[in-house]
Amino acid sequence: MTVEIIILDYLQTNGYGGLYNDEGCGCGISYFMPCDNQLDDIRDCKPGYRVKNKDGNWITQSDPPEEVAALLKVPSTEVIFTNVGGFEVVQKGTDNDS
């Protein structure tokens, strides 16, 4: 198992869509670590959410998309993240509960 696989597993398990840093660099799970895992390049990376910016381009940022953030505040709703940074909404108390 490589560090890349460990990081990908963590991101997917916790609903993140990729990595980003404070210098404007970011990558998604589908195009992961284009920096070729160089320690100096990834040392400051943080887990982030994939969202479309105002220009319609995908970026990775610290905050979840607005629609997800709003759903996370609803007690009867559970948000299940997919392995590509998307999400599915499940109402608690339904047949979809695990």
ROROVEX-821717 format. One record per residue: residue in one letter; x, y, z of N, C-alpha, C, CB in turn. Coordinates in pm, whole numbers. Glycine has a CB too. Example, Ala and Ser with C-alpha at 12.3 -4.5 7.8 and 13.67 -1.06 7.14 Angstrom:
REM residues 2
+------+--------+--------+--------+--------+--------+--------+--------+--------+--------+--------+--------+--------+
| resn |   n_c1 |   n_c2 |   n_c3 |  ca_c1 |  ca_c2 |  ca_c3 |   c_c1 |   c_c2 |   c_c3 |  cb_c1 |  cb_c2 |  cb_c3 |
+------+--------+--------+--------+--------+--------+--------+--------+--------+--------+--------+--------+--------+
|    A |   1319 |   -569 |    780 |   1230 |   -450 |    780 |   1320 |   -330 |    780 |   1131 |   -447 |    905 |
|    S |   1285 |   -225 |    708 |   1367 |   -106 |    714 |   1290 |      3 |    787 |   1408 |    -60 |    572 |
+------+--------+--------+--------+--------+--------+--------+--------+--------+--------+--------+--------+--------+
END
This chain:
REM residues 98
+------+--------+--------+--------+--------+--------+--------+--------+--------+--------+--------+--------+--------+
| resn |   n_c1 |   n_c2 |   n_c3 |  ca_c1 |  ca_c2 |  ca_c3 |   c_c1 |   c_c2 |   c_c3 |  cb_c1 |  cb_c2 |  cb_c3 |
+------+--------+--------+--------+--------+--------+--------+--------+--------+--------+--------+--------+--------+
|    M |     85 |   -118 |      0 |      0 |      0 |      0 |     90 |    124 |      0 |    -97 |      0 |    123 |
|    T |     58 |    218 |    -87 |    137 |    340 |    -98 |     71 |    455 |    -23 |    156 |    378 |   -246 |
|    V |    148 |    560 |      0 |     94 |    680 |     65 |    -19 |    738 |    -20 |    204 |    785 |     87 |
|    E |     -4 |    734 |   -151 |   -108 |    784 |   -240 |   -240 |    709 |   -219 |    -63 |    773 |   -388 |
|    I |   -234 |    577 |   -207 |   -354 |    496 |   -183 |   -414 |    528 |    -46 |   -322 |    345 |   -194 |
|    I |   -330 |    545 |     54 |   -379 |    579 |    189 |   -451 |    713 |    186 |   -262 |    583 |    290 |
|    I |   -393 |    811 |    119 |   -456 |    943 |    111 |   -586 |    936 |     32 |   -360 |   1045 |     46 |
|    L |   -586 |    868 |    -81 |   -710 |    853 |   -160 |   -820 |    786 |    -78 |   -682 |    771 |   -287 |
|    D |   -786 |    682 |     -6 |   -884 |    613 |     77 |   -941 |    707 |    182 |   -820 |    491 |    145 |
|    Y |   -856 |    784 |    248 |   -903 |    879 |    349 |   -996 |    983 |    287 |   -783 |    949 |    417 |
|    L |   -956 |   1039 |    174 |  -1039 |   1140 |    109 |  -1177 |   1085 |     74 |   -970 |   1193 |    -17 |
|    Q |  -1180 |    968 |     11 |  -1307 |    909 |    -31 |  -1393 |    870 |     87 |  -1282 |    787 |   -119 |
|    T |  -1335 |    814 |    191 |  -1409 |    772 |    309 |  -1473 |    890 |    380 |  -1318 |    697 |    405 |
|    N |  -1407 |   1005 |    375 |  -1454 |   1122 |    449 |  -1522 |   1226 |    362 |  -1340 |   1184 |    520 |
|    G |  -1552 |   1192 |    237 |  -1632 |   1279 |    152 |  -1558 |   1393 |     85 |  -1739 |   1335 |    230 |
|    Y |  -1426 |   1389 |     84 |  -1351 |   1494 |     17 |  -1334 |   1461 |   -131 |  -1214 |   1513 |     83 |
|    G |  -1317 |   1565 |   -211 |  -1304 |   1545 |   -354 |  -1163 |   1558 |   -405 |  -1389 |   1640 |   -425 |
|    G |  -1068 |   1594 |   -317 |   -931 |   1609 |   -361 |   -847 |   1680 |   -257 |   -925 |   1685 |   -492 |
|    L |   -737 |   1739 |   -304 |   -645 |   1812 |   -219 |   -631 |   1955 |   -270 |   -506 |   1743 |   -213 |
|    Y |   -593 |   2047 |   -180 |   -564 |   2185 |   -219 |   -459 |   2239 |   -123 |   -694 |   2273 |   -217 |
|    N |   -398 |   2351 |   -159 |   -312 |   2422 |    -65 |   -342 |   2571 |    -72 |   -161 |   2394 |    -95 |
|    D |   -285 |   2646 |     19 |   -315 |   2790 |     29 |   -252 |   2873 |    -83 |   -269 |   2842 |    162 |
|    E |   -172 |   2811 |   -166 |   -108 |   2883 |   -276 |   -186 |   2870 |   -406 |     33 |   2832 |   -296 |
|    G |   -306 |   2812 |   -400 |   -391 |   2804 |   -518 |   -382 |   2675 |   -596 |   -360 |   2915 |   -607 |
|    C |   -303 |   2581 |   -550 |   -293 |   2453 |   -617 |   -404 |   2361 |   -567 |   -153 |   2389 |   -594 |
|    G |   -457 |   2277 |   -654 |   -559 |   2182 |   -613 |   -572 |   2070 |   -714 |   -693 |   2251 |   -594 |
|    C |   -611 |   1954 |   -666 |   -633 |   1842 |   -757 |   -753 |   1762 |   -708 |   -506 |   1752 |   -766 |
|    G |   -821 |   1699 |   -801 |   -934 |   1614 |   -767 |   -892 |   1468 |   -765 |  -1048 |   1635 |   -866 |
|    I |   -981 |   1384 |   -717 |   -952 |   1241 |   -709 |   -928 |   1182 |   -847 |  -1067 |   1168 |   -639 |
|    S |  -1001 |   1231 |   -948 |   -986 |   1175 |  -1082 |   -855 |   1218 |  -1150 |  -1104 |   1215 |  -1168 |
|    Y |   -794 |   1324 |  -1105 |   -664 |   1370 |  -1156 |   -579 |   1399 |  -1034 |   -678 |   1499 |  -1250 |
|    F |   -539 |   1292 |   -967 |   -482 |   1302 |   -833 |   -331 |   1317 |   -835 |   -519 |   1182 |   -752 |
|    M |   -283 |   1412 |   -758 |   -140 |   1440 |   -740 |    -64 |   1452 |   -872 |    -77 |   1330 |   -656 |
|    P |   -103 |   1549 |   -956 |    -27 |   1568 |  -1080 |    116 |   1615 |  -1053 |    -99 |   1669 |  -1169 |
|    C |    142 |   1648 |   -928 |    277 |   1691 |   -888 |    370 |   1570 |   -872 |    272 |   1771 |   -757 |
|    D |    322 |   1452 |   -903 |    400 |   1328 |   -896 |    450 |   1294 |   -755 |    518 |   1337 |   -988 |
|    N |    369 |   1329 |   -656 |    398 |   1294 |   -516 |    529 |   1352 |   -464 |    403 |   1145 |   -502 |
|    Q |    575 |   1461 |   -518 |    697 |   1524 |   -468 |    668 |   1580 |   -329 |    747 |   1636 |   -565 |
|    L |    749 |   1542 |   -232 |    725 |   1580 |    -93 |    711 |   1731 |    -77 |    838 |   1529 |     -4 |
|    D |    796 |   1807 |   -143 |    786 |   1952 |   -131 |    655 |   2005 |   -188 |    903 |   2019 |   -200 |
|    D |    601 |   1933 |   -289 |    477 |   1977 |   -352 |    354 |   1943 |   -269 |    465 |   1915 |   -489 |
|    I |    355 |   1831 |   -198 |    233 |   1788 |   -128 |    235 |   1812 |     23 |    211 |   1643 |   -152 |
|    R |    345 |   1857 |     76 |    358 |   1875 |    221 |    249 |   1966 |    279 |    494 |   1932 |    254 |
|    D |    209 |   2069 |    208 |    111 |   2165 |    259 |    -31 |   2140 |    208 |    152 |   2304 |    222 |
|    C |    -53 |   2027 |    141 |   -186 |   1997 |     89 |   -281 |   1960 |    201 |   -180 |   1882 |    -13 |
|    K |   -409 |   1996 |    180 |   -515 |   1968 |    277 |   -631 |   1903 |    203 |   -562 |   2098 |    352 |
|    P |   -712 |   1824 |    274 |   -831 |   1767 |    209 |   -929 |   1879 |    173 |   -900 |   1663 |    302 |
|    G |   -992 |   1867 |     59 |  -1086 |   1969 |     17 |  -1203 |   1913 |    -61 |  -1017 |   2072 |    -66 |
|    Y |  -1302 |   1998 |    -82 |  -1424 |   1963 |   -155 |  -1416 |   2018 |   -297 |  -1550 |   2018 |    -83 |
|    R |  -1468 |   1941 |   -391 |  -1472 |   1985 |   -530 |  -1598 |   2067 |   -554 |  -1466 |   1864 |   -627 |
|    V |  -1581 |   2186 |   -606 |  -1693 |   2274 |   -638 |  -1663 |   2346 |   -769 |  -1719 |   2377 |   -522 |
|    K |  -1768 |   2394 |   -833 |  -1749 |   2475 |   -954 |  -1738 |   2621 |   -911 |  -1866 |   2455 |  -1057 |
|    N |  -1639 |   2691 |   -965 |  -1626 |   2833 |   -934 |  -1720 |   2913 |  -1023 |  -1481 |   2880 |   -952 |
|    K |  -1717 |   3045 |  -1009 |  -1811 |   3129 |  -1085 |  -1791 |   3121 |  -1235 |  -1796 |   3273 |  -1041 |
|    D |  -1672 |   3076 |  -1278 |  -1646 |   3059 |  -1421 |  -1685 |   2921 |  -1473 |  -1499 |   3084 |  -1449 |
|    G |  -1734 |   2835 |  -1384 |  -1776 |   2701 |  -1423 |  -1664 |   2598 |  -1422 |  -1835 |   2706 |  -1558 |
|    N |  -1548 |   2637 |  -1370 |  -1435 |   2544 |  -1362 |  -1435 |   2474 |  -1227 |  -1301 |   2619 |  -1383 |
|    W |  -1394 |   2348 |  -1225 |  -1386 |   2272 |  -1100 |  -1262 |   2314 |  -1023 |  -1384 |   2120 |  -1128 |
|    I |  -1281 |   2340 |   -893 |  -1170 |   2372 |   -804 |  -1186 |   2289 |   -677 |  -1165 |   2526 |   -771 |
|    T |  -1079 |   2280 |   -599 |  -1083 |   2212 |   -470 |  -1064 |   2318 |   -363 |   -973 |   2098 |   -458 |
|    Q |  -1154 |   2320 |   -264 |  -1148 |   2422 |   -159 |  -1180 |   2362 |    -24 |  -1244 |   2537 |   -190 |
|    S |  -1161 |   2441 |     82 |  -1179 |   2391 |    218 |  -1325 |   2371 |    256 |  -1115 |   2486 |    316 |
|    D |  -1415 |   2451 |    202 |  -1556 |   2444 |    241 |  -1635 |   2356 |    145 |  -1618 |   2584 |    246 |
|    P |  -1733 |   2281 |    199 |  -1817 |   2200 |    110 |  -1903 |   2291 |     22 |  -1906 |   2104 |    191 |
|    P |  -1954 |   2238 |    -90 |  -2045 |   2317 |   -172 |  -2162 |   2367 |    -88 |  -2097 |   2233 |   -292 |
|    E |  -2216 |   2483 |   -123 |  -2324 |   2544 |    -45 |  -2441 |   2449 |    -23 |  -2373 |   2670 |   -114 |
|    E |  -2479 |   2374 |   -127 |  -2594 |   2285 |   -112 |  -2565 |   2172 |    -14 |  -2634 |   2227 |   -247 |
|    V |  -2440 |   2127 |     -6 |  -2404 |   2023 |     89 |  -2397 |   2081 |    230 |  -2269 |   1959 |     52 |
|    A |  -2338 |   2199 |    244 |  -2329 |   2263 |    375 |  -2468 |   2283 |    435 |  -2256 |   2397 |    364 |
|    A |  -2564 |   2324 |    353 |  -2701 |   2344 |    403 |  -2763 |   2211 |    446 |  -2789 |   2410 |    294 |
|    L |  -2741 |   2105 |    369 |  -2797 |   1974 |    403 |  -2736 |   1916 |    530 |  -2777 |   1878 |    287 |
|    L |  -2609 |   1944 |    553 |  -2543 |   1892 |    673 |  -2604 |   1948 |    801 |  -2395 |   1922 |    668 |
|    K |  -2674 |   2061 |    790 |  -2737 |   2124 |    907 |  -2877 |   2070 |    934 |  -2744 |   2275 |    886 |
|    V |  -2934 |   1990 |    844 |  -3069 |   1936 |    860 |  -3059 |   1804 |    935 |  -3141 |   1917 |    722 |
|    P |  -3117 |   1797 |   1059 |  -3101 |   1677 |   1142 |  -3156 |   1549 |   1078 |  -3169 |   1698 |   1272 |
|    S |  -3258 |   1558 |    995 |  -3320 |   1437 |    939 |  -3256 |   1396 |    807 |  -3468 |   1460 |    918 |
|    T |  -3146 |   1458 |    770 |  -3082 |   1431 |    642 |  -2941 |   1378 |    663 |  -3079 |   1557 |    555 |
|    E |  -2906 |   1278 |    587 |  -2769 |   1227 |    587 |  -2712 |   1246 |    447 |  -2763 |   1077 |    630 |
|    V |  -2592 |   1297 |    439 |  -2526 |   1316 |    310 |  -2422 |   1207 |    296 |  -2462 |   1459 |    299 |
|    I |  -2434 |   1128 |    189 |  -2339 |   1021 |    160 |  -2253 |   1067 |     44 |  -2412 |    885 |    129 |
|    F |  -2122 |   1072 |     65 |  -2033 |   1119 |    -39 |  -1992 |   1004 |   -131 |  -1909 |   1184 |     22 |
|    T |  -1978 |   1035 |   -259 |  -1937 |    934 |   -356 |  -1786 |    940 |   -375 |  -2009 |    955 |   -491 |
|    N |  -1731 |    845 |   -446 |  -1587 |    840 |   -461 |  -1532 |    938 |   -564 |  -1545 |    702 |   -498 |
|    V |  -1617 |   1020 |   -620 |  -1568 |   1121 |   -714 |  -1599 |   1262 |   -666 |  -1630 |   1098 |   -852 |
|    G |  -1624 |   1276 |   -537 |  -1648 |   1408 |   -481 |  -1791 |   1455 |   -491 |  -1561 |   1505 |   -548 |
|    G |  -1880 |   1372 |   -544 |  -2022 |   1406 |   -548 |  -2089 |   1364 |   -420 |  -2090 |   1340 |   -668 |
|    F |  -2220 |   1373 |   -417 |  -2291 |   1334 |   -296 |  -2431 |   1285 |   -328 |  -2297 |   1450 |   -199 |
|    E |  -2487 |   1212 |   -234 |  -2624 |   1161 |   -241 |  -2691 |   1197 |   -109 |  -2628 |   1005 |   -269 |
|    V |  -2815 |   1239 |   -116 |  -2888 |   1276 |      5 |  -2985 |   1165 |     42 |  -2963 |   1410 |    -15 |
|    V |  -2983 |   1125 |    169 |  -3073 |   1020 |    218 |  -3148 |   1076 |    338 |  -2995 |    889 |    257 |
|    Q |  -3280 |   1062 |    337 |  -3360 |   1105 |    450 |  -3353 |    998 |    558 |  -3507 |   1131 |    408 |
|    K |  -3316 |   1035 |    679 |  -3310 |    938 |    788 |  -3451 |    890 |    819 |  -3243 |   1000 |    915 |
|    G |  -3460 |    765 |    863 |  -3591 |    707 |    895 |  -3657 |    643 |    774 |  -3681 |    812 |    952 |
|    T |  -3582 |    627 |    664 |  -3637 |    563 |    544 |  -3571 |    426 |    527 |  -3614 |    651 |    417 |
|    D |  -3613 |    354 |    426 |  -3557 |    222 |    398 |  -3410 |    228 |    359 |  -3635 |    155 |    288 |
|    N |  -3360 |    349 |    325 |  -3220 |    364 |    285 |  -3124 |    366 |    402 |  -3203 |    490 |    206 |
|    D |  -3175 |    372 |    526 |  -3087 |    376 |    644 |  -3007 |    249 |    653 |  -3167 |    397 |    772 |
|    S |  -2883 |    263 |    702 |  -2801 |    144 |    721 |  -2796 |    106 |    866 |  -2661 |    164 |    668 |
+------+--------+--------+--------+--------+--------+--------+--------+--------+--------+--------+--------+--------+
END
